């Protein structure tokens, strides 16, 4: 999952059309995958990923398999589709889900 995140972070900087989506956003989401927790922070037009969190609680959470997380970060599948298929579980409001889905899908971190 770390490699997919690094690729995503590099790619989103090249995608100027995606940045207005996060300009006013203030979202913290824990991503759970294979006993690993990574926190996604979107604030003031920037995106950060934090590892090795010591008990930091956030309101929202997305959990699932490494394959599903990779698809999400690469923009090859939409968040709600992965959730409907049972590959991911998202505990986020619909508005947050749609925003995250748009960010990942529009970034298309994979060079295809």
TIVEXDREN-750287 format. One record per atom (N, C-alpha, C): residue number from 1; residue in three letters; atom name; x, y, z. Coordinates in Angstrom, 2 decimals, always signed. Example, Ala and Ser with C-alpha at 12.3 -4.5 7.8 and 13.67 -1.06 7.14 Angstrom:
// TIVEXDREN-750287
+-----+-----+----+---------+---------+---------+
|   k |   r |  a |       x |       y |       z |
+-----+-----+----+---------+---------+---------+
|   1 | ALA |  N |  +13.19 |   -5.69 |   +7.80 |
|   1 | ALA | CA |  +12.30 |   -4.50 |   +7.80 |
|   1 | ALA |  C |  +13.20 |   -3.30 |   +7.80 |
|   2 | SER |  N |  +12.85 |   -2.25 |   +7.08 |
|   2 | SER | CA |  +13.67 |   -1.06 |   +7.14 |
|   2 | SER |  C |  +12.90 |   +0.03 |   +7.87 |
+-----+-----+----+---------+---------+---------+
This chain:
// TIVEXDREN-750287
+-----+-----+----+---------+---------+---------+
|   k |   r |  a |       x |       y |       z |
+-----+-----+----+---------+---------+---------+
|   1 | UNK |  N |   +0.83 |   -1.20 |   +0.00 |
|   1 | UNK | CA |   +0.00 |   +0.00 |   +0.00 |
|   1 | UNK |  C |   +0.87 |   +1.26 |   +0.00 |
|   2 | UNK |  N |   +2.04 |   +1.20 |   +0.62 |
|   2 | UNK | CA |   +2.92 |   +2.36 |   +0.70 |
|   2 | UNK |  C |   +3.35 |   +2.82 |   -0.70 |
|   3 | UNK |  N |   +3.69 |   +1.86 |   -1.56 |
|   3 | UNK | CA |   +4.11 |   +2.24 |   -2.91 |
|   3 | UNK |  C |   +2.98 |   +2.92 |   -3.68 |
|   4 | UNK |  N |   +1.77 |   +2.41 |   -3.52 |
|   4 | UNK | CA |   +0.62 |   +3.02 |   -4.20 |
|   4 | UNK |  C |   +0.38 |   +4.43 |   -3.67 |
|   5 | UNK |  N |   +0.57 |   +4.65 |   -2.38 |
|   5 | UNK | CA |   +0.40 |   +5.98 |   -1.79 |
|   5 | UNK |  C |   +1.46 |   +6.94 |   -2.31 |
|   6 | UNK |  N |   +2.72 |   +6.49 |   -2.36 |
|   6 | UNK | CA |   +3.79 |   +7.35 |   -2.86 |
|   6 | UNK |  C |   +3.55 |   +7.75 |   -4.31 |
|   7 | UNK |  N |   +3.13 |   +6.80 |   -5.12 |
|   7 | UNK | CA |   +2.82 |   +7.08 |   -6.52 |
|   7 | UNK |  C |   +1.67 |   +8.08 |   -6.62 |
|   8 | UNK |  N |   +0.66 |   +7.88 |   -5.79 |
|   8 | UNK | CA |   -0.49 |   +8.79 |   -5.77 |
|   8 | UNK |  C |   -0.06 |  +10.22 |   -5.43 |
|   9 | UNK |  N |   +0.78 |  +10.37 |   -4.40 |
|   9 | UNK | CA |   +1.22 |  +11.70 |   -3.98 |
|   9 | UNK |  C |   +2.02 |  +12.41 |   -5.07 |
|  10 | UNK |  N |   +2.85 |  +11.67 |   -5.78 |
|  10 | UNK | CA |   +3.60 |  +12.26 |   -6.89 |
|  10 | UNK |  C |   +2.66 |  +12.69 |   -8.01 |
|  11 | UNK |  N |   +1.73 |  +11.82 |   -8.34 |
|  11 | UNK | CA |   +0.83 |  +12.06 |   -9.46 |
|  11 | UNK |  C |   -0.15 |  +13.20 |   -9.20 |
|  12 | UNK |  N |   -0.64 |  +13.34 |   -7.98 |
|  12 | UNK | CA |   -1.64 |  +14.37 |   -7.71 |
|  12 | UNK |  C |   -1.05 |  +15.77 |   -7.89 |
|  13 | UNK |  N |   +0.24 |  +15.91 |   -7.63 |
|  13 | UNK | CA |   +0.88 |  +17.22 |   -7.82 |
|  13 | UNK |  C |   +0.90 |  +17.62 |   -9.29 |
|  14 | UNK |  N |   +0.88 |  +16.63 |  -10.18 |
|  14 | UNK | CA |   +0.86 |  +16.91 |  -11.62 |
|  14 | UNK |  C |   -0.55 |  +17.15 |  -12.14 |
|  15 | UNK |  N |   -1.55 |  +16.89 |  -11.31 |
|  15 | UNK | CA |   -2.95 |  +16.98 |  -11.73 |
|  15 | UNK |  C |   -3.58 |  +18.26 |  -11.20 |
|  16 | UNK |  N |   -3.32 |  +19.37 |  -11.85 |
|  16 | UNK | CA |   -3.83 |  +20.65 |  -11.40 |
|  16 | UNK |  C |   -5.34 |  +20.71 |  -11.31 |
|  17 | UNK |  N |   -6.04 |  +19.94 |  -12.14 |
|  17 | UNK | CA |   -7.50 |  +19.97 |  -12.14 |
|  17 | UNK |  C |   -8.10 |  +19.33 |  -10.88 |
|  18 | UNK |  N |   -7.31 |  +18.56 |  -10.14 |
|  18 | UNK | CA |   -7.81 |  +17.90 |   -8.93 |
|  18 | UNK |  C |   -7.65 |  +18.80 |   -7.71 |
|  19 | UNK |  N |   -6.64 |  +19.64 |   -7.71 |
|  19 | UNK | CA |   -6.32 |  +20.44 |   -6.53 |
|  19 | UNK |  C |   -7.46 |  +21.36 |   -6.06 |
|  20 | UNK |  N |   -8.27 |  +21.95 |   -6.94 |
|  20 | UNK | CA |   -9.39 |  +22.75 |   -6.43 |
|  20 | UNK |  C |  -10.38 |  +21.95 |   -5.57 |
|  21 | UNK |  N |  -10.45 |  +20.65 |   -5.77 |
|  21 | UNK | CA |  -11.34 |  +19.81 |   -4.96 |
|  21 | UNK |  C |  -10.94 |  +19.81 |   -3.49 |
|  22 | UNK |  N |   -9.65 |  +19.94 |   -3.23 |
|  22 | UNK | CA |   -9.17 |  +19.84 |   -1.85 |
|  22 | UNK |  C |   -8.82 |  +21.19 |   -1.24 |
|  23 | UNK |  N |   -9.03 |  +22.26 |   -1.99 |
|  23 | UNK | CA |   -8.65 |  +23.59 |   -1.52 |
|  23 | UNK |  C |   -9.29 |  +23.95 |   -0.18 |
|  24 | UNK |  N |  -10.57 |  +23.66 |   -0.01 |
|  24 | UNK | CA |  -11.28 |  +24.00 |   +1.22 |
|  24 | UNK |  C |  -11.53 |  +22.78 |   +2.13 |
|  25 | UNK |  N |  -11.05 |  +21.63 |   +1.74 |
|  25 | UNK | CA |  -11.33 |  +20.39 |   +2.47 |
|  25 | UNK |  C |  -10.55 |  +20.32 |   +3.79 |
|  26 | UNK |  N |  -11.15 |  +19.67 |   +4.76 |
|  26 | UNK | CA |  -10.51 |  +19.38 |   +6.04 |
|  26 | UNK |  C |  -10.99 |  +17.99 |   +6.47 |
|  27 | UNK |  N |  -10.26 |  +16.97 |   +6.04 |
|  27 | UNK | CA |  -10.68 |  +15.58 |   +6.24 |
|  27 | UNK |  C |   -9.51 |  +14.78 |   +6.80 |
|  28 | UNK |  N |   -9.82 |  +13.93 |   +7.78 |
|  28 | UNK | CA |   -8.87 |  +12.96 |   +8.30 |
|  28 | UNK |  C |   -9.52 |  +11.58 |   +8.23 |
|  29 | UNK |  N |   -8.84 |  +10.66 |   +7.58 |
|  29 | UNK | CA |   -9.37 |   +9.31 |   +7.41 |
|  29 | UNK |  C |   -8.26 |   +8.32 |   +7.72 |
|  30 | UNK |  N |   -8.56 |   +7.33 |   +8.56 |
|  30 | UNK | CA |   -7.62 |   +6.22 |   +8.79 |
|  30 | UNK |  C |   -7.86 |   +5.15 |   +7.73 |
|  31 | UNK |  N |   -6.78 |   +4.72 |   +7.11 |
|  31 | UNK | CA |   -6.83 |   +3.65 |   +6.11 |
|  31 | UNK |  C |   -6.25 |   +2.40 |   +6.76 |
|  32 | UNK |  N |   -7.08 |   +1.34 |   +6.88 |
|  32 | UNK | CA |   -6.67 |   +0.08 |   +7.49 |
|  32 | UNK |  C |   -6.48 |   -0.97 |   +6.40 |
|  33 | UNK |  N |   -5.30 |   -1.57 |   +6.40 |
|  33 | UNK | CA |   -5.01 |   -2.62 |   +5.42 |
|  33 | UNK |  C |   -3.96 |   -3.55 |   +6.00 |
|  34 | UNK |  N |   -4.31 |   -4.82 |   +6.16 |
|  34 | UNK | CA |   -3.35 |   -5.81 |   +6.68 |
|  34 | UNK |  C |   -2.63 |   -5.36 |   +7.95 |
|  35 | UNK |  N |   -3.35 |   -5.05 |   +8.98 |
|  35 | UNK | CA |   -2.80 |   -4.66 |  +10.28 |
|  35 | UNK |  C |   -2.00 |   -3.35 |  +10.22 |
|  36 | UNK |  N |   -2.06 |   -2.67 |   +9.11 |
|  36 | UNK | CA |   -1.35 |   -1.40 |   +8.95 |
|  36 | UNK |  C |   -2.39 |   -0.27 |   +8.93 |
|  37 | UNK |  N |   -2.08 |   +0.82 |   +9.65 |
|  37 | UNK | CA |   -2.97 |   +1.97 |   +9.66 |
|  37 | UNK |  C |   -2.18 |   +3.18 |   +9.17 |
|  38 | UNK |  N |   -2.72 |   +3.83 |   +8.16 |
|  38 | UNK | CA |   -2.13 |   +5.05 |   +7.63 |
|  38 | UNK |  C |   -3.22 |   +6.10 |   +7.65 |
|  39 | UNK |  N |   -2.86 |   +7.27 |   +8.14 |
|  39 | UNK | CA |   -3.84 |   +8.35 |   +8.21 |
|  39 | UNK |  C |   -3.68 |   +9.28 |   +7.01 |
|  40 | UNK |  N |   -4.79 |   +9.53 |   +6.35 |
|  40 | UNK | CA |   -4.86 |  +10.46 |   +5.22 |
|  40 | UNK |  C |   -5.40 |  +11.78 |   +5.76 |
|  41 | UNK |  N |   -4.62 |  +12.84 |   +5.59 |
|  41 | UNK | CA |   -5.03 |  +14.17 |   +6.01 |
|  41 | UNK |  C |   -5.12 |  +15.08 |   +4.80 |
|  42 | UNK |  N |   -6.28 |  +15.64 |   +4.58 |
|  42 | UNK | CA |   -6.48 |  +16.61 |   +3.51 |
|  42 | UNK |  C |   -6.89 |  +17.91 |   +4.17 |
|  43 | UNK |  N |   -6.03 |  +18.92 |   +4.01 |
|  43 | UNK | CA |   -6.31 |  +20.20 |   +4.66 |
|  43 | UNK |  C |   -5.58 |  +21.32 |   +3.93 |
|  44 | UNK |  N |   -6.27 |  +22.45 |   +3.78 |
|  44 | UNK | CA |   -5.68 |  +23.65 |   +3.17 |
|  44 | UNK |  C |   -5.03 |  +23.37 |   +1.81 |
|  45 | UNK |  N |   -5.66 |  +22.55 |   +1.02 |
|  45 | UNK | CA |   -5.16 |  +22.26 |   -0.32 |
|  45 | UNK |  C |   -4.00 |  +21.30 |   -0.39 |
|  46 | UNK |  N |   -3.68 |  +20.63 |   +0.71 |
|  46 | UNK | CA |   -2.58 |  +19.68 |   +0.73 |
|  46 | UNK |  C |   -3.03 |  +18.31 |   +1.20 |
|  47 | UNK |  N |   -2.26 |  +17.30 |   +0.83 |
|  47 | UNK | CA |   -2.55 |  +15.92 |   +1.23 |
|  47 | UNK |  C |   -1.31 |  +15.35 |   +1.91 |
|  48 | UNK |  N |   -1.51 |  +14.80 |   +3.10 |
|  48 | UNK | CA |   -0.43 |  +14.17 |   +3.84 |
|  48 | UNK |  C |   -0.86 |  +12.76 |   +4.25 |
|  49 | UNK |  N |   +0.10 |  +11.87 |   +4.31 |
|  49 | UNK | CA |   -0.13 |  +10.53 |   +4.84 |
|  49 | UNK |  C |   +0.79 |  +10.36 |   +6.04 |
|  50 | UNK |  N |   +0.23 |   +9.89 |   +7.14 |
|  50 | UNK | CA |   +1.00 |   +9.70 |   +8.37 |
|  50 | UNK |  C |   +0.98 |   +8.23 |   +8.76 |
|  51 | UNK |  N |   +2.15 |   +7.71 |   +9.12 |
|  51 | UNK | CA |   +2.27 |   +6.32 |   +9.57 |
|  51 | UNK |  C |   +2.60 |   +6.30 |  +11.05 |
|  52 | UNK |  N |   +2.59 |   +5.11 |  +11.62 |
|  52 | UNK | CA |   +2.98 |   +4.88 |  +13.01 |
|  52 | UNK |  C |   +2.22 |   +5.79 |  +13.97 |
|  53 | UNK |  N |   +0.92 |   +5.75 |  +13.86 |
|  53 | UNK | CA |   +0.07 |   +6.57 |  +14.72 |
|  53 | UNK |  C |   -0.09 |   +5.88 |  +16.06 |
|  54 | UNK |  N |   +0.16 |   +6.60 |  +17.10 |
|  54 | UNK | CA |   +0.03 |   +6.05 |  +18.44 |
|  54 | UNK |  C |   -1.30 |   +6.44 |  +19.05 |
|  55 | UNK |  N |   -2.32 |   +5.67 |  +18.75 |
|  55 | UNK | CA |   -3.62 |   +5.87 |  +19.35 |
|  55 | UNK |  C |   -4.38 |   +7.11 |  +18.89 |
|  56 | UNK |  N |   -3.95 |   +7.74 |  +17.82 |
|  56 | UNK | CA |   -4.68 |   +8.90 |  +17.32 |
|  56 | UNK |  C |   -6.00 |   +8.44 |  +16.70 |
|  57 | UNK |  N |   -7.07 |   +8.99 |  +17.22 |
|  57 | UNK | CA |   -8.39 |   +8.62 |  +16.74 |
|  57 | UNK |  C |   -8.89 |   +9.66 |  +15.75 |
|  58 | UNK |  N |   -9.49 |   +9.19 |  +14.68 |
|  58 | UNK | CA |  -10.16 |  +10.07 |  +13.73 |
|  58 | UNK |  C |  -11.57 |   +9.54 |  +13.53 |
|  59 | UNK |  N |  -12.42 |  +10.40 |  +13.03 |
|  59 | UNK | CA |  -13.83 |  +10.06 |  +12.86 |
|  59 | UNK |  C |  -14.07 |   +9.03 |  +11.77 |
|  60 | UNK |  N |  -13.31 |   +9.13 |  +10.68 |
|  60 | UNK | CA |  -13.60 |   +8.34 |   +9.48 |
|  60 | UNK |  C |  -12.56 |   +7.26 |   +9.25 |
|  61 | UNK |  N |  -13.01 |   +6.21 |   +8.55 |
|  61 | UNK | CA |  -12.16 |   +5.05 |   +8.36 |
|  61 | UNK |  C |  -12.52 |   +4.34 |   +7.06 |
|  62 | UNK |  N |  -11.48 |   +3.87 |   +6.36 |
|  62 | UNK | CA |  -11.66 |   +3.01 |   +5.20 |
|  62 | UNK |  C |  -10.78 |   +1.79 |   +5.43 |
|  63 | UNK |  N |  -11.35 |   +0.62 |   +5.30 |
|  63 | UNK | CA |  -10.57 |   -0.60 |   +5.51 |
|  63 | UNK |  C |  -10.84 |   -1.58 |   +4.37 |
|  64 | UNK |  N |   -9.84 |   -2.41 |   +4.11 |
|  64 | UNK | CA |  -10.02 |   -3.40 |   +3.06 |
|  64 | UNK |  C |   -8.73 |   -4.11 |   +2.70 |
|  65 | UNK |  N |   -8.80 |   -4.88 |   +1.65 |
|  65 | UNK | CA |   -7.68 |   -5.69 |   +1.20 |
|  65 | UNK |  C |   -6.62 |   -4.83 |   +0.50 |
|  66 | UNK |  N |   -5.39 |   -5.32 |   +0.45 |
|  66 | UNK | CA |   -4.33 |   -4.58 |   -0.26 |
|  66 | UNK |  C |   -4.69 |   -4.35 |   -1.73 |
|  67 | UNK |  N |   -5.30 |   -5.34 |   -2.36 |
|  67 | UNK | CA |   -5.68 |   -5.20 |   -3.76 |
|  67 | UNK |  C |   -6.70 |   -4.09 |   -3.96 |
|  68 | UNK |  N |   -7.69 |   -4.04 |   -3.10 |
|  68 | UNK | CA |   -8.72 |   -3.00 |   -3.21 |
|  68 | UNK |  C |   -8.14 |   -1.62 |   -2.93 |
|  69 | UNK |  N |   -7.27 |   -1.51 |   -1.93 |
|  69 | UNK | CA |   -6.64 |   -0.22 |   -1.62 |
|  69 | UNK |  C |   -5.80 |   +0.25 |   -2.80 |
|  70 | UNK |  N |   -5.08 |   -0.68 |   -3.41 |
|  70 | UNK | CA |   -4.26 |   -0.33 |   -4.57 |
|  70 | UNK |  C |   -5.13 |   +0.18 |   -5.71 |
|  71 | UNK |  N |   -6.25 |   -0.51 |   -5.96 |
|  71 | UNK | CA |   -7.17 |   -0.06 |   -7.01 |
|  71 | UNK |  C |   -7.69 |   +1.34 |   -6.70 |
|  72 | UNK |  N |   -7.99 |   +1.61 |   -5.45 |
|  72 | UNK | CA |   -8.48 |   +2.92 |   -5.05 |
|  72 | UNK |  C |   -7.43 |   +4.00 |   -5.32 |
|  73 | UNK |  N |   -6.20 |   +3.78 |   -4.86 |
|  73 | UNK | CA |   -5.14 |   +4.77 |   -5.02 |
|  73 | UNK |  C |   -4.72 |   +4.95 |   -6.47 |
|  74 | UNK |  N |   -4.81 |   +3.91 |   -7.27 |
|  74 | UNK | CA |   -4.46 |   +4.02 |   -8.68 |
|  74 | UNK |  C |   -5.58 |   +4.63 |   -9.50 |
|  75 | UNK |  N |   -6.76 |   +4.75 |   -8.91 |
|  75 | UNK | CA |   -7.88 |   +5.32 |   -9.65 |
|  75 | UNK |  C |   -8.47 |   +4.37 |  -10.67 |
|  76 | UNK |  N |   -8.19 |   +3.07 |  -10.52 |
|  76 | UNK | CA |   -8.71 |   +2.10 |  -11.48 |
|  76 | UNK |  C |  -10.11 |   +1.63 |  -11.10 |
|  77 | UNK |  N |  -10.51 |   +1.88 |   -9.86 |
|  77 | UNK | CA |  -11.87 |   +1.54 |   -9.43 |
|  77 | UNK |  C |  -12.35 |   +2.59 |   -8.44 |
|  78 | UNK |  N |  -13.63 |   +2.85 |   -8.48 |
|  78 | UNK | CA |  -14.22 |   +3.87 |   -7.61 |
|  78 | UNK |  C |  -14.47 |   +3.31 |   -6.20 |
|  79 | UNK |  N |  -14.38 |   +4.21 |   -5.24 |
|  79 | UNK | CA |  -14.56 |   +3.84 |   -3.83 |
|  79 | UNK |  C |  -15.91 |   +3.17 |   -3.58 |
|  80 | UNK |  N |  -16.98 |   +3.75 |   -4.10 |
|  80 | UNK | CA |  -18.31 |   +3.18 |   -3.84 |
|  80 | UNK |  C |  -18.49 |   +1.84 |   -4.51 |
|  81 | UNK |  N |  -17.86 |   +1.62 |   -5.65 |
|  81 | UNK | CA |  -17.95 |   +0.32 |   -6.33 |
|  81 | UNK |  C |  -17.22 |   -0.74 |   -5.49 |
|  82 | UNK |  N |  -16.03 |   -0.39 |   -5.00 |
|  82 | UNK | CA |  -15.30 |   -1.33 |   -4.14 |
|  82 | UNK |  C |  -16.07 |   -1.64 |   -2.87 |
|  83 | UNK |  N |  -16.77 |   -0.64 |   -2.36 |
|  83 | UNK | CA |  -17.58 |   -0.85 |   -1.17 |
|  83 | UNK |  C |  -18.78 |   -1.74 |   -1.48 |
|  84 | UNK |  N |  -19.43 |   -1.52 |   -2.60 |
|  84 | UNK | CA |  -20.59 |   -2.34 |   -2.99 |
|  84 | UNK |  C |  -20.18 |   -3.79 |   -3.23 |
|  85 | UNK |  N |  -18.96 |   -3.98 |   -3.72 |
|  85 | UNK | CA |  -18.46 |   -5.33 |   -3.98 |
|  85 | UNK |  C |  -17.95 |   -6.01 |   -2.70 |
|  86 | UNK |  N |  -17.93 |   -5.28 |   -1.59 |
|  86 | UNK | CA |  -17.48 |   -5.85 |   -0.33 |
|  86 | UNK |  C |  -15.97 |   -5.90 |   -0.18 |
|  87 | UNK |  N |  -15.24 |   -5.22 |   -1.06 |
|  87 | UNK | CA |  -13.78 |   -5.23 |   -0.99 |
|  87 | UNK |  C |  -13.23 |   -4.16 |   -0.05 |
|  88 | UNK |  N |  -13.99 |   -3.09 |   +0.13 |
|  88 | UNK | CA |  -13.64 |   -2.03 |   +1.07 |
|  88 | UNK |  C |  -14.83 |   -1.73 |   +1.95 |
|  89 | UNK |  N |  -14.55 |   -1.23 |   +3.14 |
|  89 | UNK | CA |  -15.60 |   -0.76 |   +4.03 |
|  89 | UNK |  C |  -15.25 |   +0.67 |   +4.40 |
|  90 | UNK |  N |  -16.16 |   +1.60 |   +4.11 |
|  90 | UNK | CA |  -15.92 |   +3.01 |   +4.40 |
|  90 | UNK |  C |  -16.93 |   +3.50 |   +5.43 |
|  91 | UNK |  N |  -16.42 |   +4.06 |   +6.51 |
|  91 | UNK | CA |  -17.30 |   +4.67 |   +7.51 |
|  91 | UNK |  C |  -17.13 |   +6.19 |   +7.39 |
|  92 | UNK |  N |  -17.66 |   +6.70 |   +6.31 |
|  92 | UNK | CA |  -17.59 |   +8.13 |   +6.01 |
|  92 | UNK |  C |  -18.97 |   +8.59 |   +5.54 |
|  93 | UNK |  N |  -19.29 |   +9.87 |   +5.75 |
|  93 | UNK | CA |  -20.54 |  +10.38 |   +5.20 |
|  93 | UNK |  C |  -20.48 |  +10.37 |   +3.67 |
|  94 | UNK |  N |  -21.63 |  +10.36 |   +3.03 |
|  94 | UNK | CA |  -21.67 |  +10.29 |   +1.57 |
|  94 | UNK |  C |  -20.87 |  +11.42 |   +0.93 |
|  95 | UNK |  N |  -20.97 |  +12.60 |   +1.45 |
|  95 | UNK | CA |  -20.25 |  +13.74 |   +0.87 |
|  95 | UNK |  C |  -18.74 |  +13.51 |   +0.91 |
|  96 | UNK |  N |  -18.23 |  +13.00 |   +2.02 |
|  96 | UNK | CA |  -16.80 |  +12.70 |   +2.14 |
|  96 | UNK |  C |  -16.40 |  +11.56 |   +1.21 |
|  97 | UNK |  N |  -17.25 |  +10.54 |   +1.14 |
|  97 | UNK | CA |  -17.00 |   +9.41 |   +0.24 |
|  97 | UNK |  C |  -16.89 |   +9.90 |   -1.20 |
|  98 | UNK |  N |  -17.80 |  +10.75 |   -1.61 |
|  98 | UNK | CA |  -17.79 |  +11.26 |   -2.99 |
|  98 | UNK |  C |  -16.56 |  +12.12 |   -3.26 |
|  99 | UNK |  N |  -16.15 |  +12.92 |   -2.28 |
|  99 | UNK | CA |  -14.96 |  +13.74 |   -2.45 |
|  99 | UNK |  C |  -13.72 |  +12.86 |   -2.58 |
| 100 | UNK |  N |  -13.56 |  +11.89 |   -1.69 |
| 100 | UNK | CA |  -12.41 |  +10.99 |   -1.76 |
| 100 | UNK |  C |  -12.41 |  +10.20 |   -3.07 |
| 101 | UNK |  N |  -13.57 |   +9.71 |   -3.45 |
| 101 | UNK | CA |  -13.69 |   +8.97 |   -4.69 |
| 101 | UNK |  C |  -13.25 |   +9.83 |   -5.87 |
| 102 | UNK |  N |  -13.68 |  +11.08 |   -5.89 |
| 102 | UNK | CA |  -13.32 |  +11.99 |   -6.98 |
| 102 | UNK |  C |  -11.81 |  +12.24 |   -7.00 |
| 103 | UNK |  N |  -11.23 |  +12.48 |   -5.85 |
| 103 | UNK | CA |   -9.79 |  +12.74 |   -5.78 |
| 103 | UNK |  C |   -9.00 |  +11.56 |   -6.33 |
| 104 | UNK |  N |   -9.31 |  +10.35 |   -5.84 |
| 104 | UNK | CA |   -8.56 |   +9.18 |   -6.29 |
| 104 | UNK |  C |   -8.82 |   +8.87 |   -7.77 |
| 105 | UNK |  N |  -10.07 |   +8.94 |   -8.17 |
| 105 | UNK | CA |  -10.40 |   +8.55 |   -9.54 |
| 105 | UNK |  C |   -9.86 |   +9.56 |  -10.56 |
| 106 | UNK |  N |   -9.93 |  +10.83 |  -10.23 |
| 106 | UNK | CA |   -9.44 |  +11.84 |  -11.16 |
| 106 | UNK |  C |   -7.93 |  +11.91 |  -11.25 |
| 107 | UNK |  N |   -7.25 |  +11.48 |  -10.20 |
| 107 | UNK | CA |   -5.79 |  +11.52 |  -10.19 |
| 107 | UNK |  C |   -5.20 |  +10.42 |  -11.07 |
| 108 | UNK |  N |   -5.85 |   +9.28 |  -11.11 |
| 108 | UNK | CA |   -5.35 |   +8.16 |  -11.93 |
| 108 | UNK |  C |   -3.84 |   +7.99 |  -11.77 |
| 109 | UNK |  N |   -3.43 |   +7.59 |  -10.58 |
| 109 | UNK | CA |   -2.01 |   +7.48 |  -10.25 |
| 109 | UNK |  C |   -1.27 |   +6.50 |  -11.14 |
| 110 | UNK |  N |   -1.99 |   +5.61 |  -11.77 |
| 110 | UNK | CA |   -1.33 |   +4.64 |  -12.64 |
| 110 | UNK |  C |   -1.19 |   +5.24 |  -14.03 |
| 111 | UNK |  N |   -0.04 |   +5.07 |  -14.65 |
| 111 | UNK | CA |   +0.19 |   +5.59 |  -16.00 |
| 111 | UNK |  C |   -0.43 |   +4.65 |  -17.02 |
| 112 | UNK |  N |   -1.72 |   +4.87 |  -17.31 |
| 112 | UNK | CA |   -2.36 |   +3.98 |  -18.29 |
| 112 | UNK |  C |   -3.00 |   +4.80 |  -19.36 |
+-----+-----+----+---------+---------+---------+
